[in-house]
Amino acid sequence: MRILFLSHFPLFGNGSGNYTRKLAAELIERGHEVSVVAPNQKPISRALKVFSFQPAHRAVFQGHSEWPEAVRYQDMTPKQFTEQYDSFLWAIIHAVQTFKPDLIHVNHTFFNTWIANYVRSLYGIGFVVTPHGTDILQVTSDRRYYELTRQALSRAAGILPVSNHTRKWLFKAFGRGLKAKTRIVPAGLTKEAFIAPRSIVSLERKYDLIGKKIVIFVGRLTKEKGVEYLIRAAGLIRAEIYLIGSGPASEELQLLAKERGCNNVHFLGYFGKEYLAELRQFYVRADVLVLPSVVDESLGLVVLEAMALGTPVVASKKGGIPLAVKDGQTGFLIRAKSARAIAIAVNQILKQPDLASKLGRNARDLVYERFHWSVNTPLVERVYQWAVDVTGRLQSRRSVFDAKTLRREARELKSRIGYSG
């Protein structure tokens, strides 16, 4: 099968990009042809064709490590959004005409679903959608984008949320009428994720880690991630704490660490594509990964990547995280916004090597059994085949070029985004 992925963002620096890269790699290994449309994206592999383009604007939902200067979609004017939509539309149409996919897979419940729905009407190509969480928040908090997204989802052949928590968000936002075509497909890892780096000597020398206990956080530095509470816990933790990531709260967090005299807290910044090998070394070297999120969010790949390499996790009991972090089995779940709870859980692991080893082994086993793409990809393939079949049956009942539908959809688009041209 020929599958075309659509992404609103570059494929590095966020969870949806990781999701796309990993799933695409597994599909290619299983004999499918895969391409992806993504803005400002450099080549990834010889097997994965990337249709990269320059968007009208660098725009995000909340933030993106590859685009630190980006504007937020909620702050866009109708004119700016129309320019953005137009740049994506033509890039996707070019990819469709060049690659000739059997199916389109859209990441995020946002305007690429509108374009996919347009392509469905014009070319007879079905589409499926993967909601990730922040996208649902975007279209429900800024109602300009809601109605066209709702219409597109109603015409999608399948919807694949990454967790039960995201599924609940989806139904709350768009109704349970989508239930029949919704299947949970968790973010997964390929087999390479379970292979530990051959050596971490270079990492230990670079950061002077020899003989030290290490705690890490990996992610964007935003208020939602709760890093403030890890810093407040630092004085109670007998270990070096490394914060890997960047974001709008970076300066505020550095000031907090300085004010509290946290000499054991180190800000390393964002690790881009060129530092992925070093990030994996940190996962192996770390005694604990801490994710102190203060809001509900989907289960991120950071958790799975660390667990795949045997790292115990201490995380807030929020959103999709409990899917992988089992309290007392693969790590510890704590209440959000509690520096004391973080310190107690982290110190429990640091002080008990046998417990740490057990948690790490259990973590690796759980991720391999439940979050390996070899387990989840067959489900994705079944949804794909069903989507192709059902779209084909629908198209056989009416003209592929339904001019009346296309004119109506064009009018709806212009009215929703405030276009007056």
C-alpha positions, 0 to 999 in steps of 0.5 A: 500500500502507498501511504502519505502522512501529513504533518503540521510540523517538522518531524523532530522536536515533538511527539507527533513527529516521533510517532510519524517517523517510527510508524513510517519506519515500521510500515516500510519494513513491512513492505509498504511505500510511505511518504510524508508532507512536512514543513521545513523537514530535512531528509530522514532516510532513503526509504522515506520520501519527504515532501518538504516545503516552506510554510507561509508562517512557522506556527504551533499549538503551544510550542515546538523545539525546532521552531522556538520563534513560532507564532501560535495558531490562536494568535493568527489573524484570518489573513495569516491563517489563509496564507498558511492554509494555502501553502499547506494545500498546494504542498499536499496536492503536489504530493498527492499528484506525485506520489499517488497514495492509496491512503492519507494518514493525518496527524492532529485534528486540525486543518490538514484534516480539512485538506485531506477531506478535500482530497477525498472528494477530489481524488477519491483517496480516503484518510485516517486521523491520529489525534495527539491531544494538544490538537483537540485543545486547540480546536476547542479553545479557538472555535474558528477551527472547530466546525471544519474539523468536526466535518472532516472527522465525520468523513474520515474513514478511521480515527486512531487516538494515541491513548484512552485519555485522548479518546475521551478528549476526542468524544468530549469535543466532537461527540460519541458519534465517532466511536464506531470508527475509532481505535486506540493505537498507542505511540510505539517504538521500533526494535532499535529503541531497545538496543542500548548504546555500546558505551556511555564513557564519552557522556560520563567524561563530557558531563563529569558523571562518574560515580554520581547519581543522575536524575533527568527530565526530558521535554519542553520547558513550559509551565505545563510540564511542571519542571518548577516542582522538580527544581523545588525538590532539588534540595531534597534529592542527593543527585545531579539533575539534568534538564534536557529541553528548551522552551518559554519558561527556560529563563524563569526556571533558571532564575528559580534554580539560582534563587534556591541555590540549586547547584545540582540542577543543570540546564542542557538545552534542546537536544536536536536530531544531531544529539539523539545518540547522546540523549539515548546515552543519558537514558541509559546513564540516568538512575531516574527520569522525572516527568512532573506534568501539571496538566493532562497530556498524552503518553509521550515517547520520552517515557517509552524511550527511557523505559525501553532502556531500563530507566525507572520513571517518576511521573505525575498521575496525569493524562495517558502517563499511567498507561506505561508508568505502573506505580510500584512496578515500572516506577512511581506515580505521584500527585501533581504540583508536589515537590515533596512527593517528587523527592520522596519517590526519587530518593526511594529509587536512588537509595535502593539499587535492587528496587531500581533494577526491578523497576527498570526490568519491568519497565523494559518488559512492559514497553516491549509487550505493549508499545512495540510497533510490531505489536500495534502496526498490524492493527494500523494496517487493518484500519488502512485496508478498511479505509481504502475499501470503504472509500472505494465503495463510496466513490463507486456510488457517485462521481469522483469530482462532486462539484456541488460538494466542492463548492459548498466546502469552499464556501464553508472554508472561507466563512470559517476563517473570515476570508473576504476575497 
